[in-house]
């Protein structure tokens, strides 16, 4: 637990702590991120932003909490965290329950993120019309590398 920051992962309604996500701060750990709990059941942070997603009619799927925090700080709250490079059945089911919505796959802009974006698109294409399904990577490696101004400009496009 030393030299890590932790985020509690809460259920969709915010009533239960269902997991923990931590990140190494020292740069010395072999494991940069640790996730405790059933990652495949996480649909986070909907207890904070479900209404924002519904109101906007669109959602950004991002790899991690850091990306979501950066988007939130730019005023973009319609985000679901994937906790990696795959889209779980829990997230797919939530997207289906949202109905007619634009889905933006915004995995990192590196080799792993680009490949993950293609795989996620292919998976979601089985359930959603391609008109509402988009790949929209950050302009830099990830949102953490972008300024608020760059994120706002990226969001306009």
N, C-alpha and C positions, 0 to 999 in steps of 0.2 A: 504493500500500500504506500510505501515511502516514495516520494518524488513523482507522484501521479496526481492528476486532477480527475475527479469523478463526476459523472452525471447520472442521476437516477432516471431510469426508463420507466415511464408510467403507462398504465393501460390506456386505451382509447378514451375512456371516460375520466381518467385522472384519479381514480379511487384506489388503485393498487400499484405498488412498486413491483414491476415484473422483471427488472434487470438493472445492471449497471454497465456503464461504458467508461473506460478510463484511458488516459493517454499519459505516456511517460514524459516527464519534464526534464529529466537529467540528460537524455540523449545517450545514455549508457546501456539501457536495457535492450536485450535482443528482441523483446516484444514491445513494439511501440504502442499498440492498442490492445486492450483486453475488453472482452465483452462477457458478462455473466448473465445467465438467463437464456430463455429460449428465443434466440434471435429470429428464428423463422416465424414467431408469433408477434413480433414488434410491429406496430403501426404508430410511429412516433413522429412528431409531437402533437397528435390530433387533439389531445385534451387542451392544448393551447390555441390551435389554429384551424380547427374543423370548419368553423363559420367563415373564416377568411378564404378557405379553399372553395367552399360552396358559393360565396358571394362573387369571387373573381371568375369562377368557371374554368379555372386552370390550376394545375399543380406541377411543381418541379420536383423530380426525384433526384436526390443528391446522395453521395456516398456516405458522408459522415456528419457528425454534430458540428464540427468546425465550419463546414460549408453552410449548414443551416443557420448557425449563429451569424455568419457574415451576411447572408441574405436578409435575415431578420434585422440586422443593424442598418441595412439599406432600405428597410420598410417593406421588404418582400417576405410575407409571412405564409404564403401558400406553398408549403414545402412538406415533403415526406422524406424521411431519412431511410436509406436502404441498409445502412450498417455494412457496407461493402459494395461489391460489384455484381450482386444478384438481386433480383426482384422476387421476394418471397410470395407464397400463396396468400398470406395475410394481407400484403399490400395489394396484390391483384384483386382479391375479394373486396377490399375497401374501394379501389378504383371502380370496380363494377357497380358497387352500391351508390357511388357518386353520380352515376348516369352519364349524361352527355357532358363531357368535360375535356378540355385540351390538356394533354399530358406531355410534359417536356422532360425528356430523359437528359439530365444534366450531370452525368458522371464526369470525373476529372478529364482534363485535356492532356492525358499522357497515353502511352500505348495501352496499358491495362484498362484505363477508363474508356478509351475509344472502342476497344474490343468489347468491353462490357456493355457499352451503349448499344452496339449493334445486336448483341445477344438479347438484351432486354427488349429492344424494339421488336425483334423477331418473335419473342415470347408474347408480348402484349398485342402484336398484330393479329394473333389468333382470336382475340376477344374484343378488339377495338378497331374502329374504322381508321384507316391510315390518314384521313383528313384531320383527325384530332390527335394524332400521335407524331411527336417531333423529337429529334435529337438536337439538343442545344447545349453544347459544351461551353464551359467558361472560356474567355479569351486567353487566359493564362493557364498554368497547370491546374490550379483549382481556385475556388472563390477566395480562399485565404490569402492568395497572392495578389488579389485585385483590390484596388481602392474602392471606396463607396461610389465615387464618380464613375469609375469603369463599370461597376456592376449596374448602375442606373442606365448607363449608355447601352450596355449589353442587353438589358431588359427591354429597351425600346425597340430593338431590332427583332 
